[in-house]
Amino acid sequence: MTQNLQNTAADKGEIGSLLLGAGFALASLIILPAVAQRIGLGSSLTIALRGALMRAANRV
């Protein structure tokens, strides 16, 4: 029974990390370039921000 509870807690942690990483990836690939184009950011700054978000997604 205790092993079952431990597995469930670990699964919830993994799912949370997966969702957070997927959110960062979505933001860096779709949302960030759209917002950057809308407000007129330069491409080099947009690429730097995308890199930062992708690194954050890999750490999660």
Contacts in CASP RR format, 6 or more apart in sequence:
PFRMAT RR
TARGET T0000
AUTHOR 0000-0000-0000
METHOD contacts of the structure
MODEL  1
MTQNLQNTAADKGEIGSLLLGAGFALASLIILPAVAQRIGLGSSLTIALR
GALMRAANRV
17 60 0 8 1.000
20 57 0 8 1.000
20 60 0 8 1.000
21 56 0 8 1.000
21 57 0 8 1.000
21 60 0 8 1.000
22 57 0 8 1.000
23 57 0 8 1.000
24 53 0 8 1.000
24 54 0 8 1.000
24 56 0 8 1.000
24 57 0 8 1.000
24 60 0 8 1.000
25 53 0 8 1.000
25 54 0 8 1.000
25 57 0 8 1.000
27 53 0 8 1.000
28 49 0 8 1.000
28 50 0 8 1.000
28 51 0 8 1.000
28 53 0 8 1.000
28 54 0 8 1.000
28 57 0 8 1.000
29 50 0 8 1.000
32 46 0 8 1.000
32 49 0 8 1.000
32 50 0 8 1.000
32 53 0 8 1.000
33 46 0 8 1.000
33 50 0 8 1.000
36 42 0 8 1.000
36 45 0 8 1.000
36 46 0 8 1.000
36 49 0 8 1.000
41 49 0 8 1.000
END
